[in-house]
Amino acid sequence: MKLPSIIYLVFCLTACNSFGSGGESDKSKGKMLAEVGSRKLYETDVSNLLQAGSSPEDSIRILKGVVNNWVKDQLMILEAEKNLPKDINLEKMIDDYRSSLLLYNYETKLATELLDTLVTKEEKQQYYNQHSDEFILPEAIAKYRVVRFARTTKSLDNFYKDWKKGDLESITIFCNNQADYSDLDGDTWKTISQLETLLPKNFVSRSWYGENKEMRKKYKDDEYFIRIFRYASADKVPPFEYIEAKIEKVILNERKIKLLKQKKQQLFDKEFGSSKVKLYLEPEG
C-alpha cells in the first residue's frame, strides 16, 4: 500500500485513537495533529521530519515522538509565559531581535556583493609593520621536528647522522618504518606547549629552547630526537608568516565596517528630510 506517508500515518493514528478523535483539518495545512492552548500542530508542520522508506509501524512511532515533543515544548512555553518577570518587555525584545536579524542578513548580503576580498601581500605586510605590537605572542612558538623511538630500535646512530645533516628523505623513510611517533614538519610554526605534550614532563628546560637547537635524549624505554629551526619567545612580536592569515581577516573586517558605515551614511543623506524620516528634537536654545 503506497499512500503518501503523512496521510497514511494520520489515518492510522485516528483509527487507533492514538490522539483521541483527532483535530480539525485545514486544506492548506492538512489535518491537525495536536493543540496546546491557542497553538496548533498540523501535518505540514511535521512532514519534513519523517524518514522516507520507514515501515508504517516505525513511521507512527516517529510521528508520536515528534508530536509529544512538540506538546512538551508548548507546555514549557506556556509555563514560561506565566512566569515572565513583570519588568521584561517581551514585545520589545522580540522586535529588537527581529531588527538584529534583518540587519545581519542585509549586511551579509552587502558584504557578499560589494566587499573587495582581495588582500595583497603588500597590504598585509604594511599592516603588520604598522600594527605588529597588536599581535604579541601569548606563548612561545617554534618551527621544529620531533621523533620518538623505542630505545631498542636498531641503527639509531645512523639515523642520527642523517638527522643532523637534515636529510629529510632518509629520515622520513626511517621514521615511517621505525618511529613510535614523528612530526617532521619543520616549516610550520607551532606552539612550544604543543611540543611539550609529546614529551615526558619536565623533559626539556624552558631555558633550552631557542634558534637552531638540537637534542638527542633517552628517557626510560624511549629515545627522543628534537630539532628546533626557528624560535619566537612569548611576549614578543610574532613572525609575519605566523599571523598573515589573521591579518587578512582583520583587514577584511575593517573594510566591511567601512563599507557598512558608508552605506548607512548614503541612506541617511538620501532619506533625511523625506517623508520616511521625522525628527522631533527640540531646537537648541
Rosetta constraint file for C-alpha pairs under 8 A:
AtomPair CA 3 CA 7 HARMONIC 6.96 0.50
AtomPair CA 3 CA 8 HARMONIC 5.86 0.50
AtomPair CA 4 CA 8 HARMONIC 6.19 0.50
AtomPair CA 5 CA 9 HARMONIC 6.08 0.50
AtomPair CA 6 CA 10 HARMONIC 6.17 0.50
AtomPair CA 6 CA 43 HARMONIC 6.78 0.50
AtomPair CA 6 CA 47 HARMONIC 6.29 0.50
AtomPair CA 7 CA 11 HARMONIC 6.13 0.50
AtomPair CA 8 CA 12 HARMONIC 6.20 0.50
AtomPair CA 9 CA 13 HARMONIC 6.09 0.50
AtomPair CA 9 CA 56 HARMONIC 7.25 0.50
AtomPair CA 9 CA 59 HARMONIC 7.12 0.50
AtomPair CA 9 CA 60 HARMONIC 5.98 0.50
AtomPair CA 9 CA 63 HARMONIC 7.84 0.50
AtomPair CA 10 CA 14 HARMONIC 5.99 0.50
AtomPair CA 10 CA 31 HARMONIC 7.64 0.50
AtomPair CA 10 CA 33 HARMONIC 7.87 0.50
AtomPair CA 11 CA 15 HARMONIC 6.02 0.50
AtomPair CA 12 CA 16 HARMONIC 5.96 0.50
AtomPair CA 12 CA 60 HARMONIC 7.82 0.50
AtomPair CA 13 CA 17 HARMONIC 5.92 0.50
AtomPair CA 13 CA 18 HARMONIC 5.18 0.50
AtomPair CA 13 CA 19 HARMONIC 6.80 0.50
AtomPair CA 13 CA 60 HARMONIC 7.47 0.50
AtomPair CA 14 CA 18 HARMONIC 6.39 0.50
AtomPair CA 14 CA 19 HARMONIC 6.87 0.50
AtomPair CA 14 CA 20 HARMONIC 7.21 0.50
AtomPair CA 14 CA 21 HARMONIC 6.43 0.50
AtomPair CA 14 CA 22 HARMONIC 6.06 0.50
AtomPair CA 17 CA 21 HARMONIC 6.23 0.50
AtomPair CA 17 CA 22 HARMONIC 7.76 0.50
AtomPair CA 19 CA 33 HARMONIC 7.76 0.50
AtomPair CA 19 CA 34 HARMONIC 7.86 0.50
AtomPair CA 22 CA 32 HARMONIC 7.17 0.50
AtomPair CA 22 CA 33 HARMONIC 6.76 0.50
AtomPair CA 22 CA 34 HARMONIC 7.96 0.50
AtomPair CA 23 CA 31 HARMONIC 6.72 0.50
AtomPair CA 23 CA 32 HARMONIC 4.80 0.50
AtomPair CA 23 CA 33 HARMONIC 6.14 0.50
AtomPair CA 23 CA 34 HARMONIC 6.85 0.50
AtomPair CA 23 CA 35 HARMONIC 7.94 0.50
AtomPair CA 24 CA 31 HARMONIC 6.14 0.50
AtomPair CA 24 CA 32 HARMONIC 5.53 0.50
AtomPair CA 25 CA 29 HARMONIC 7.53 0.50
AtomPair CA 25 CA 30 HARMONIC 5.52 0.50
AtomPair CA 25 CA 31 HARMONIC 4.12 0.50
AtomPair CA 25 CA 32 HARMONIC 5.60 0.50
AtomPair CA 26 CA 30 HARMONIC 5.01 0.50
AtomPair CA 26 CA 31 HARMONIC 6.10 0.50
AtomPair CA 26 CA 32 HARMONIC 7.41 0.50
AtomPair CA 29 CA 42 HARMONIC 5.86 0.50
AtomPair CA 29 CA 43 HARMONIC 6.24 0.50
AtomPair CA 29 CA 44 HARMONIC 5.33 0.50
AtomPair CA 29 CA 45 HARMONIC 7.75 0.50
AtomPair CA 30 CA 42 HARMONIC 6.11 0.50
AtomPair CA 30 CA 43 HARMONIC 5.28 0.50
AtomPair CA 30 CA 44 HARMONIC 6.43 0.50
AtomPair CA 31 CA 42 HARMONIC 5.66 0.50
AtomPair CA 31 CA 43 HARMONIC 5.63 0.50
AtomPair CA 32 CA 40 HARMONIC 6.88 0.50
AtomPair CA 32 CA 41 HARMONIC 5.75 0.50
AtomPair CA 32 CA 42 HARMONIC 4.29 0.50
AtomPair CA 32 CA 43 HARMONIC 6.40 0.50
AtomPair CA 33 CA 40 HARMONIC 7.69 0.50
AtomPair CA 33 CA 41 HARMONIC 5.50 0.50
AtomPair CA 33 CA 42 HARMONIC 5.36 0.50
AtomPair CA 33 CA 43 HARMONIC 6.60 0.50
AtomPair CA 33 CA 67 HARMONIC 7.31 0.50
AtomPair CA 34 CA 40 HARMONIC 5.94 0.50
AtomPair CA 34 CA 41 HARMONIC 5.18 0.50
AtomPair CA 34 CA 42 HARMONIC 7.29 0.50
AtomPair CA 34 CA 67 HARMONIC 7.02 0.50
AtomPair CA 34 CA 71 HARMONIC 7.41 0.50
AtomPair CA 35 CA 39 HARMONIC 5.72 0.50
AtomPair CA 35 CA 40 HARMONIC 4.47 0.50
AtomPair CA 35 CA 41 HARMONIC 6.22 0.50
AtomPair CA 35 CA 71 HARMONIC 7.71 0.50
AtomPair CA 36 CA 40 HARMONIC 6.51 0.50
AtomPair CA 36 CA 71 HARMONIC 6.69 0.50
AtomPair CA 36 CA 74 HARMONIC 6.55 0.50
AtomPair CA 36 CA 75 HARMONIC 7.13 0.50
AtomPair CA 39 CA 74 HARMONIC 7.74 0.50
AtomPair CA 41 CA 45 HARMONIC 6.45 0.50
AtomPair CA 41 CA 67 HARMONIC 7.99 0.50
AtomPair CA 42 CA 46 HARMONIC 7.20 0.50
AtomPair CA 43 CA 47 HARMONIC 6.03 0.50
AtomPair CA 44 CA 48 HARMONIC 7.72 0.50
AtomPair CA 46 CA 50 HARMONIC 7.08 0.50
AtomPair CA 46 CA 63 HARMONIC 7.97 0.50
AtomPair CA 46 CA 66 HARMONIC 7.54 0.50
AtomPair CA 50 CA 59 HARMONIC 6.96 0.50
AtomPair CA 50 CA 62 HARMONIC 7.12 0.50
AtomPair CA 50 CA 63 HARMONIC 7.21 0.50
AtomPair CA 51 CA 59 HARMONIC 7.40 0.50
AtomPair CA 54 CA 58 HARMONIC 5.96 0.50
AtomPair CA 54 CA 59 HARMONIC 5.83 0.50
AtomPair CA 55 CA 59 HARMONIC 6.04 0.50
AtomPair CA 56 CA 60 HARMONIC 6.10 0.50
AtomPair CA 57 CA 61 HARMONIC 6.33 0.50
AtomPair CA 58 CA 62 HARMONIC 6.13 0.50
AtomPair CA 59 CA 63 HARMONIC 6.04 0.50
AtomPair CA 60 CA 64 HARMONIC 6.09 0.50
AtomPair CA 61 CA 65 HARMONIC 6.29 0.50
AtomPair CA 62 CA 66 HARMONIC 6.26 0.50
AtomPair CA 63 CA 67 HARMONIC 6.13 0.50
AtomPair CA 64 CA 68 HARMONIC 5.99 0.50
AtomPair CA 65 CA 69 HARMONIC 6.08 0.50
AtomPair CA 66 CA 70 HARMONIC 6.20 0.50
AtomPair CA 67 CA 71 HARMONIC 6.23 0.50
AtomPair CA 68 CA 72 HARMONIC 6.24 0.50
AtomPair CA 69 CA 73 HARMONIC 6.20 0.50
AtomPair CA 70 CA 74 HARMONIC 6.22 0.50
AtomPair CA 71 CA 75 HARMONIC 6.16 0.50
AtomPair CA 72 CA 76 HARMONIC 6.25 0.50
AtomPair CA 73 CA 77 HARMONIC 6.22 0.50
AtomPair CA 74 CA 78 HARMONIC 6.18 0.50
AtomPair CA 75 CA 79 HARMONIC 6.16 0.50
AtomPair CA 76 CA 80 HARMONIC 6.03 0.50
AtomPair CA 77 CA 81 HARMONIC 6.15 0.50
AtomPair CA 78 CA 82 HARMONIC 6.38 0.50
AtomPair CA 79 CA 83 HARMONIC 6.36 0.50
AtomPair CA 80 CA 84 HARMONIC 5.99 0.50
AtomPair CA 84 CA 88 HARMONIC 7.27 0.50
AtomPair CA 89 CA 93 HARMONIC 6.39 0.50
AtomPair CA 90 CA 94 HARMONIC 6.17 0.50
AtomPair CA 91 CA 95 HARMONIC 6.09 0.50
AtomPair CA 92 CA 96 HARMONIC 5.95 0.50
AtomPair CA 93 CA 97 HARMONIC 6.09 0.50
AtomPair CA 94 CA 98 HARMONIC 6.09 0.50
AtomPair CA 95 CA 99 HARMONIC 6.14 0.50
AtomPair CA 96 CA 100 HARMONIC 6.16 0.50
AtomPair CA 97 CA 101 HARMONIC 6.24 0.50
AtomPair CA 98 CA 102 HARMONIC 6.24 0.50
AtomPair CA 99 CA 103 HARMONIC 6.13 0.50
AtomPair CA 100 CA 104 HARMONIC 6.00 0.50
AtomPair CA 101 CA 105 HARMONIC 6.12 0.50
AtomPair CA 102 CA 106 HARMONIC 6.14 0.50
AtomPair CA 103 CA 107 HARMONIC 5.89 0.50
AtomPair CA 104 CA 108 HARMONIC 6.02 0.50
AtomPair CA 105 CA 109 HARMONIC 6.20 0.50
AtomPair CA 106 CA 110 HARMONIC 6.19 0.50
AtomPair CA 107 CA 111 HARMONIC 6.12 0.50
AtomPair CA 107 CA 260 HARMONIC 7.04 0.50
AtomPair CA 108 CA 112 HARMONIC 6.11 0.50
AtomPair CA 109 CA 113 HARMONIC 6.20 0.50
AtomPair CA 110 CA 114 HARMONIC 5.69 0.50
AtomPair CA 110 CA 115 HARMONIC 7.30 0.50
AtomPair CA 110 CA 260 HARMONIC 7.91 0.50
AtomPair CA 111 CA 115 HARMONIC 4.81 0.50
AtomPair CA 111 CA 256 HARMONIC 6.47 0.50
AtomPair CA 111 CA 259 HARMONIC 7.82 0.50
AtomPair CA 115 CA 255 HARMONIC 7.29 0.50
AtomPair CA 115 CA 256 HARMONIC 6.58 0.50
AtomPair CA 115 CA 259 HARMONIC 7.29 0.50
AtomPair CA 116 CA 255 HARMONIC 7.87 0.50
AtomPair CA 117 CA 252 HARMONIC 6.61 0.50
AtomPair CA 119 CA 123 HARMONIC 6.41 0.50
AtomPair CA 119 CA 124 HARMONIC 7.05 0.50
AtomPair CA 119 CA 248 HARMONIC 6.63 0.50
AtomPair CA 119 CA 251 HARMONIC 7.78 0.50
AtomPair CA 119 CA 252 HARMONIC 7.84 0.50
AtomPair CA 120 CA 124 HARMONIC 6.47 0.50
AtomPair CA 121 CA 125 HARMONIC 6.07 0.50
AtomPair CA 122 CA 126 HARMONIC 6.04 0.50
AtomPair CA 123 CA 127 HARMONIC 6.19 0.50
AtomPair CA 124 CA 128 HARMONIC 6.12 0.50
AtomPair CA 124 CA 244 HARMONIC 6.85 0.50
AtomPair CA 124 CA 247 HARMONIC 6.30 0.50
AtomPair CA 124 CA 248 HARMONIC 6.42 0.50
AtomPair CA 124 CA 251 HARMONIC 7.88 0.50
AtomPair CA 125 CA 129 HARMONIC 6.22 0.50
AtomPair CA 125 CA 240 HARMONIC 7.43 0.50
AtomPair CA 126 CA 130 HARMONIC 6.30 0.50
AtomPair CA 127 CA 131 HARMONIC 5.83 0.50
AtomPair CA 127 CA 132 HARMONIC 7.60 0.50
AtomPair CA 127 CA 247 HARMONIC 7.40 0.50
AtomPair CA 128 CA 132 HARMONIC 4.86 0.50
AtomPair CA 128 CA 240 HARMONIC 6.84 0.50
AtomPair CA 128 CA 247 HARMONIC 7.30 0.50
AtomPair CA 131 CA 135 HARMONIC 7.62 0.50
AtomPair CA 132 CA 136 HARMONIC 7.44 0.50
AtomPair CA 132 CA 237 HARMONIC 6.26 0.50
AtomPair CA 132 CA 238 HARMONIC 7.92 0.50
AtomPair CA 133 CA 237 HARMONIC 6.19 0.50
AtomPair CA 135 CA 237 HARMONIC 6.35 0.50
AtomPair CA 135 CA 238 HARMONIC 7.02 0.50
AtomPair CA 135 CA 243 HARMONIC 7.85 0.50
AtomPair CA 136 CA 234 HARMONIC 7.68 0.50
AtomPair CA 136 CA 235 HARMONIC 5.51 0.50
AtomPair CA 136 CA 236 HARMONIC 5.37 0.50
AtomPair CA 136 CA 237 HARMONIC 4.83 0.50
AtomPair CA 136 CA 238 HARMONIC 6.49 0.50
AtomPair CA 137 CA 233 HARMONIC 7.50 0.50
AtomPair CA 137 CA 234 HARMONIC 5.11 0.50
AtomPair CA 137 CA 235 HARMONIC 5.07 0.50
AtomPair CA 137 CA 236 HARMONIC 5.62 0.50
AtomPair CA 137 CA 237 HARMONIC 6.19 0.50
AtomPair CA 137 CA 238 HARMONIC 5.99 0.50
AtomPair CA 138 CA 234 HARMONIC 5.54 0.50
AtomPair CA 138 CA 235 HARMONIC 5.97 0.50
AtomPair CA 139 CA 191 HARMONIC 6.98 0.50
AtomPair CA 139 CA 192 HARMONIC 7.57 0.50
AtomPair CA 139 CA 233 HARMONIC 6.76 0.50
AtomPair CA 139 CA 234 HARMONIC 4.25 0.50
AtomPair CA 139 CA 235 HARMONIC 7.00 0.50
AtomPair CA 140 CA 191 HARMONIC 5.92 0.50
AtomPair CA 140 CA 192 HARMONIC 5.71 0.50
AtomPair CA 140 CA 193 HARMONIC 7.96 0.50
AtomPair CA 140 CA 231 HARMONIC 7.47 0.50
AtomPair CA 140 CA 232 HARMONIC 5.67 0.50
AtomPair CA 140 CA 233 HARMONIC 4.25 0.50
AtomPair CA 140 CA 234 HARMONIC 4.35 0.50
AtomPair CA 141 CA 189 HARMONIC 6.26 0.50
AtomPair CA 141 CA 190 HARMONIC 5.36 0.50
AtomPair CA 141 CA 191 HARMONIC 4.10 0.50
AtomPair CA 141 CA 192 HARMONIC 5.29 0.50
AtomPair CA 141 CA 231 HARMONIC 5.97 0.50
AtomPair CA 141 CA 232 HARMONIC 5.36 0.50
AtomPair CA 141 CA 233 HARMONIC 6.48 0.50
AtomPair CA 141 CA 234 HARMONIC 7.60 0.50
AtomPair CA 142 CA 189 HARMONIC 5.31 0.50
AtomPair CA 142 CA 190 HARMONIC 5.51 0.50
AtomPair CA 142 CA 191 HARMONIC 6.17 0.50
AtomPair CA 142 CA 192 HARMONIC 6.44 0.50
AtomPair CA 142 CA 228 HARMONIC 6.77 0.50
AtomPair CA 142 CA 229 HARMONIC 7.33 0.50
AtomPair CA 142 CA 230 HARMONIC 5.37 0.50
AtomPair CA 142 CA 231 HARMONIC 4.30 0.50
AtomPair CA 142 CA 232 HARMONIC 6.18 0.50
AtomPair CA 143 CA 185 HARMONIC 7.96 0.50
AtomPair CA 143 CA 186 HARMONIC 5.22 0.50
AtomPair CA 143 CA 187 HARMONIC 6.01 0.50
AtomPair CA 143 CA 188 HARMONIC 5.69 0.50
AtomPair CA 143 CA 189 HARMONIC 4.83 0.50
AtomPair CA 143 CA 190 HARMONIC 6.28 0.50
AtomPair CA 143 CA 228 HARMONIC 5.95 0.50
AtomPair CA 143 CA 229 HARMONIC 5.52 0.50
AtomPair CA 143 CA 230 HARMONIC 5.07 0.50
AtomPair CA 143 CA 231 HARMONIC 6.59 0.50
AtomPair CA 144 CA 184 HARMONIC 7.62 0.50
AtomPair CA 144 CA 185 HARMONIC 7.05 0.50
AtomPair CA 144 CA 186 HARMONIC 4.84 0.50
AtomPair CA 144 CA 187 HARMONIC 7.71 0.50
AtomPair CA 144 CA 188 HARMONIC 7.95 0.50
AtomPair CA 144 CA 189 HARMONIC 7.89 0.50
AtomPair CA 144 CA 190 HARMONIC 7.90 0.50
AtomPair CA 144 CA 226 HARMONIC 7.30 0.50
AtomPair CA 144 CA 227 HARMONIC 5.50 0.50
AtomPair CA 144 CA 228 HARMONIC 4.31 0.50
AtomPair CA 144 CA 229 HARMONIC 5.77 0.50
AtomPair CA 144 CA 230 HARMONIC 7.29 0.50
AtomPair CA 145 CA 182 HARMONIC 7.70 0.50
AtomPair CA 145 CA 183 HARMONIC 5.51 0.50
AtomPair CA 145 CA 184 HARMONIC 4.78 0.50
AtomPair CA 145 CA 185 HARMONIC 6.15 0.50
AtomPair CA 145 CA 186 HARMONIC 5.47 0.50
AtomPair CA 145 CA 225 HARMONIC 8.00 0.50
AtomPair CA 145 CA 226 HARMONIC 5.86 0.50
AtomPair CA 145 CA 227 HARMONIC 5.26 0.50
AtomPair CA 145 CA 228 HARMONIC 6.62 0.50
AtomPair CA 146 CA 182 HARMONIC 5.81 0.50
AtomPair CA 146 CA 183 HARMONIC 5.34 0.50
AtomPair CA 146 CA 184 HARMONIC 6.55 0.50
AtomPair CA 146 CA 195 HARMONIC 7.93 0.50
AtomPair CA 146 CA 224 HARMONIC 7.25 0.50
AtomPair CA 146 CA 225 HARMONIC 5.62 0.50
AtomPair CA 146 CA 226 HARMONIC 4.56 0.50
AtomPair CA 146 CA 227 HARMONIC 6.50 0.50
AtomPair CA 147 CA 175 HARMONIC 7.70 0.50
AtomPair CA 147 CA 179 HARMONIC 6.81 0.50
AtomPair CA 147 CA 180 HARMONIC 7.78 0.50
AtomPair CA 147 CA 181 HARMONIC 5.69 0.50
AtomPair CA 147 CA 182 HARMONIC 4.23 0.50
AtomPair CA 147 CA 183 HARMONIC 6.32 0.50
AtomPair CA 147 CA 184 HARMONIC 7.70 0.50
AtomPair CA 147 CA 224 HARMONIC 5.75 0.50
AtomPair CA 147 CA 225 HARMONIC 5.18 0.50
AtomPair CA 147 CA 226 HARMONIC 6.68 0.50
AtomPair CA 148 CA 179 HARMONIC 5.91 0.50
AtomPair CA 148 CA 180 HARMONIC 5.64 0.50
AtomPair CA 148 CA 181 HARMONIC 5.16 0.50
AtomPair CA 148 CA 182 HARMONIC 6.32 0.50
AtomPair CA 148 CA 222 HARMONIC 6.64 0.50
AtomPair CA 148 CA 223 HARMONIC 5.76 0.50
AtomPair CA 148 CA 224 HARMONIC 4.66 0.50
AtomPair CA 148 CA 225 HARMONIC 6.55 0.50
AtomPair CA 149 CA 153 HARMONIC 6.54 0.50
AtomPair CA 149 CA 178 HARMONIC 6.99 0.50
AtomPair CA 149 CA 179 HARMONIC 4.86 0.50
AtomPair CA 149 CA 180 HARMONIC 5.31 0.50
AtomPair CA 149 CA 181 HARMONIC 7.12 0.50
AtomPair CA 149 CA 222 HARMONIC 5.64 0.50
AtomPair CA 149 CA 223 HARMONIC 5.28 0.50
AtomPair CA 149 CA 224 HARMONIC 6.53 0.50
AtomPair CA 150 CA 179 HARMONIC 7.53 0.50
AtomPair CA 150 CA 180 HARMONIC 6.96 0.50
AtomPair CA 150 CA 221 HARMONIC 6.00 0.50
AtomPair CA 150 CA 222 HARMONIC 4.52 0.50
AtomPair CA 150 CA 223 HARMONIC 6.09 0.50
AtomPair CA 151 CA 218 HARMONIC 7.43 0.50
AtomPair CA 151 CA 221 HARMONIC 5.49 0.50
AtomPair CA 151 CA 222 HARMONIC 4.80 0.50
AtomPair CA 151 CA 223 HARMONIC 5.35 0.50
AtomPair CA 152 CA 221 HARMONIC 7.95 0.50
AtomPair CA 153 CA 178 HARMONIC 7.14 0.50
AtomPair CA 155 CA 159 HARMONIC 6.34 0.50
AtomPair CA 156 CA 160 HARMONIC 6.01 0.50
AtomPair CA 157 CA 161 HARMONIC 6.53 0.50
AtomPair CA 158 CA 162 HARMONIC 6.71 0.50
AtomPair CA 159 CA 163 HARMONIC 6.03 0.50
AtomPair CA 159 CA 171 HARMONIC 6.56 0.50
AtomPair CA 159 CA 174 HARMONIC 7.34 0.50
AtomPair CA 160 CA 164 HARMONIC 6.11 0.50
AtomPair CA 161 CA 165 HARMONIC 6.31 0.50
AtomPair CA 162 CA 166 HARMONIC 6.03 0.50
AtomPair CA 162 CA 167 HARMONIC 5.20 0.50
AtomPair CA 162 CA 168 HARMONIC 7.84 0.50
AtomPair CA 162 CA 170 HARMONIC 6.73 0.50
AtomPair CA 162 CA 171 HARMONIC 6.38 0.50
AtomPair CA 163 CA 167 HARMONIC 6.29 0.50
AtomPair CA 163 CA 168 HARMONIC 7.64 0.50
AtomPair CA 163 CA 171 HARMONIC 6.39 0.50
AtomPair CA 167 CA 171 HARMONIC 6.28 0.50
AtomPair CA 168 CA 172 HARMONIC 5.84 0.50
AtomPair CA 169 CA 173 HARMONIC 6.37 0.50
AtomPair CA 170 CA 174 HARMONIC 6.30 0.50
AtomPair CA 171 CA 175 HARMONIC 5.95 0.50
AtomPair CA 172 CA 176 HARMONIC 6.04 0.50
AtomPair CA 172 CA 184 HARMONIC 7.49 0.50
AtomPair CA 173 CA 177 HARMONIC 6.51 0.50
AtomPair CA 174 CA 178 HARMONIC 5.90 0.50
AtomPair CA 174 CA 179 HARMONIC 7.42 0.50
AtomPair CA 175 CA 179 HARMONIC 4.58 0.50
AtomPair CA 175 CA 181 HARMONIC 7.92 0.50
AtomPair CA 175 CA 182 HARMONIC 6.71 0.50
AtomPair CA 186 CA 229 HARMONIC 7.22 0.50
AtomPair CA 189 CA 242 HARMONIC 6.48 0.50
AtomPair CA 190 CA 194 HARMONIC 6.80 0.50
AtomPair CA 190 CA 195 HARMONIC 7.81 0.50
AtomPair CA 191 CA 195 HARMONIC 6.83 0.50
AtomPair CA 192 CA 196 HARMONIC 6.21 0.50
AtomPair CA 193 CA 197 HARMONIC 6.34 0.50
AtomPair CA 194 CA 198 HARMONIC 7.16 0.50
AtomPair CA 195 CA 199 HARMONIC 6.98 0.50
AtomPair CA 196 CA 200 HARMONIC 7.55 0.50
AtomPair CA 196 CA 201 HARMONIC 7.66 0.50
AtomPair CA 199 CA 203 HARMONIC 6.34 0.50
AtomPair CA 204 CA 208 HARMONIC 6.89 0.50
AtomPair CA 205 CA 209 HARMONIC 7.59 0.50
AtomPair CA 209 CA 213 HARMONIC 6.92 0.50
AtomPair CA 209 CA 228 HARMONIC 7.73 0.50
AtomPair CA 209 CA 231 HARMONIC 7.50 0.50
AtomPair CA 210 CA 228 HARMONIC 7.15 0.50
AtomPair CA 210 CA 230 HARMONIC 7.26 0.50
AtomPair CA 210 CA 231 HARMONIC 5.37 0.50
AtomPair CA 210 CA 232 HARMONIC 7.73 0.50
AtomPair CA 211 CA 228 HARMONIC 6.33 0.50
AtomPair CA 211 CA 229 HARMONIC 5.73 0.50
AtomPair CA 211 CA 230 HARMONIC 4.94 0.50
AtomPair CA 211 CA 231 HARMONIC 5.15 0.50
AtomPair CA 212 CA 227 HARMONIC 7.27 0.50
AtomPair CA 212 CA 228 HARMONIC 5.37 0.50
AtomPair CA 212 CA 229 HARMONIC 4.67 0.50
AtomPair CA 212 CA 230 HARMONIC 6.46 0.50
AtomPair CA 213 CA 227 HARMONIC 5.73 0.50
AtomPair CA 213 CA 228 HARMONIC 4.96 0.50
AtomPair CA 213 CA 229 HARMONIC 6.80 0.50
AtomPair CA 214 CA 225 HARMONIC 7.73 0.50
AtomPair CA 214 CA 226 HARMONIC 5.70 0.50
AtomPair CA 214 CA 227 HARMONIC 4.36 0.50
AtomPair CA 214 CA 228 HARMONIC 6.27 0.50
AtomPair CA 215 CA 224 HARMONIC 7.82 0.50
AtomPair CA 215 CA 225 HARMONIC 5.74 0.50
AtomPair CA 215 CA 226 HARMONIC 5.06 0.50
AtomPair CA 215 CA 227 HARMONIC 6.36 0.50
AtomPair CA 216 CA 223 HARMONIC 7.30 0.50
AtomPair CA 216 CA 224 HARMONIC 5.69 0.50
AtomPair CA 216 CA 225 HARMONIC 4.61 0.50
AtomPair CA 216 CA 226 HARMONIC 6.50 0.50
AtomPair CA 217 CA 223 HARMONIC 5.75 0.50
AtomPair CA 217 CA 224 HARMONIC 5.25 0.50
AtomPair CA 217 CA 225 HARMONIC 6.63 0.50
AtomPair CA 218 CA 222 HARMONIC 5.88 0.50
AtomPair CA 218 CA 223 HARMONIC 4.23 0.50
AtomPair CA 218 CA 224 HARMONIC 6.11 0.50
AtomPair CA 219 CA 223 HARMONIC 6.04 0.50
AtomPair CA 219 CA 224 HARMONIC 7.71 0.50
AtomPair CA 232 CA 236 HARMONIC 7.18 0.50
AtomPair CA 232 CA 238 HARMONIC 6.61 0.50
AtomPair CA 232 CA 239 HARMONIC 7.70 0.50
AtomPair CA 238 CA 242 HARMONIC 6.52 0.50
AtomPair CA 238 CA 243 HARMONIC 7.17 0.50
AtomPair CA 239 CA 243 HARMONIC 7.09 0.50
AtomPair CA 240 CA 244 HARMONIC 5.76 0.50
AtomPair CA 241 CA 245 HARMONIC 7.95 0.50
AtomPair CA 243 CA 247 HARMONIC 6.11 0.50
AtomPair CA 244 CA 248 HARMONIC 6.35 0.50
AtomPair CA 245 CA 249 HARMONIC 6.53 0.50
AtomPair CA 246 CA 250 HARMONIC 6.33 0.50
AtomPair CA 247 CA 251 HARMONIC 6.18 0.50
AtomPair CA 248 CA 252 HARMONIC 6.20 0.50
AtomPair CA 249 CA 253 HARMONIC 6.08 0.50
AtomPair CA 250 CA 254 HARMONIC 6.21 0.50
AtomPair CA 251 CA 255 HARMONIC 6.23 0.50
AtomPair CA 252 CA 256 HARMONIC 6.16 0.50
AtomPair CA 253 CA 257 HARMONIC 6.23 0.50
AtomPair CA 254 CA 258 HARMONIC 6.20 0.50
AtomPair CA 255 CA 259 HARMONIC 6.06 0.50
AtomPair CA 256 CA 260 HARMONIC 6.17 0.50
AtomPair CA 257 CA 261 HARMONIC 6.09 0.50
AtomPair CA 258 CA 262 HARMONIC 6.16 0.50
AtomPair CA 259 CA 263 HARMONIC 6.26 0.50
AtomPair CA 260 CA 264 HARMONIC 6.17 0.50
AtomPair CA 261 CA 265 HARMONIC 6.26 0.50
AtomPair CA 262 CA 266 HARMONIC 6.12 0.50
AtomPair CA 263 CA 267 HARMONIC 6.27 0.50
AtomPair CA 264 CA 268 HARMONIC 6.12 0.50
AtomPair CA 265 CA 269 HARMONIC 6.06 0.50
AtomPair CA 266 CA 270 HARMONIC 6.06 0.50
AtomPair CA 267 CA 271 HARMONIC 5.97 0.50
AtomPair CA 268 CA 272 HARMONIC 5.52 0.50
AtomPair CA 271 CA 276 HARMONIC 6.80 0.50
AtomPair CA 271 CA 277 HARMONIC 6.74 0.50
AtomPair CA 272 CA 276 HARMONIC 7.95 0.50
AtomPair CA 272 CA 277 HARMONIC 6.02 0.50
AtomPair CA 273 CA 277 HARMONIC 6.24 0.50
AtomPair CA 273 CA 278 HARMONIC 7.39 0.50
AtomPair CA 274 CA 278 HARMONIC 7.89 0.50
